[in-house]
Amino acid sequence: MLELMLAVAILAVISTLAYLSFSSVVSAWKRGMVLSDDLHHGDFVMEQLVMALRSAYYPDARERGGAYGMITEDVGSGESARDTVSWVKLGGALVGRDSQMAGSPHRVKLSIEEDDEGRPAVAVRAWRLYGQPDTFDPTAVRPVFLSTRVVGFNCRTAYRRTGDEIDWMDEWEETNRLPTVVELTVYLEPLDRNEPPVEVKRVFGIPVAPLSW
């Protein structure tokens, strides 16, 4: 009887260790899948933003530059940042290839706002640059929400380099011009409640920026 009880006790210990090990592996696998999904989603959102900014439009006519420049607003920093950025672009990025605006210059405004369900989301507003009535109010344009997984957005701009360092600006003050380099950071909702958001960052240049200088 004693030997049987000892065998049962050993079997129980082995089963418990095996279960804990299996549970840890499953938890790690689930966490990895969620992180991979978040990173893929973050890359998708970032690619949309990068394509839209690289599609920035600026005519080779500097006396009209005020209508085509970039405007940014610095709202917070780090994972709590909710910056806004507005610029004129061409093409279907952010508005869709089938949009009537895709073939002509249009201004877009990107921000982090709460959607109809109260969740933070990437909000995109777009309107034609020409043919608007005198009473047109861009703030009345209803936003299209690109993603509800993005909880923070930070934008920095630059137009020159000092030595090996880039002179970053939190707010783009040259509103009649375009920055030559942009740094975007999006913060995705955290994997767990007590963890920081997942960060995705990209630095890139704007091809038409030299036309504005």
C-alpha positions, 0 to 999 in steps of 0.5 A: 500500500505504501509503495502504491501511495508513493507511486501515485504521489510521484505520478501526481508531481510529474503530471503537475510539472508536465501541465505547468510546462505545457501551460507555459508553452501554450501561453507563450505561443498565444502571446507570440501569435498576438504580438505577431498579429499586432506587428502585422497590423501596425506595419499595415497602418504604418505603410498606409501612412508612409505611402500617403506622406510620400504622395505629398503634392507640391506644385513648382510655384512657390508663390502659392506655397501656403495652400500646400504646406504641412501642418502638425500639432504636438499633442502629448509625448511617448505612448500617450501622444495624439499628434495631428498632421495635415498635408496635401497629397495625390493618389488613393492612399488613405482615401481609396483608389476609387475615390473621386479625390484620388486623381486631384490634389486633396488635403488629408488630416490624420489624428487619434480620436474616439470612434462611435464606441468610445475607443481610440482610433486613427481618424482620417479626414479628406477634402478636395483642395479646389471647388469648395464653397466659401462656407466649407468647414474642414472640421465638419468632415466626418472621419473615416477610422483606419484602425482601432488598435492604435492608441497613440501617434507621434510625428516629428519632422525635420528639414536639415541635418547638423553634423550627424544629428537630425534637427527634429521638430515636434511641431512643423512651424514652416506651414508653407513648406514640406519637411524633407524627413518625417519620423512616425511612431504608432503605439498599438494597444498593449498585449496585457493590461499592465504592459506598455503599448507595442511601438512601431516606428518609421523614418522616411523622406518626402520626395517633393519636399525640395520643391517647397524650399 
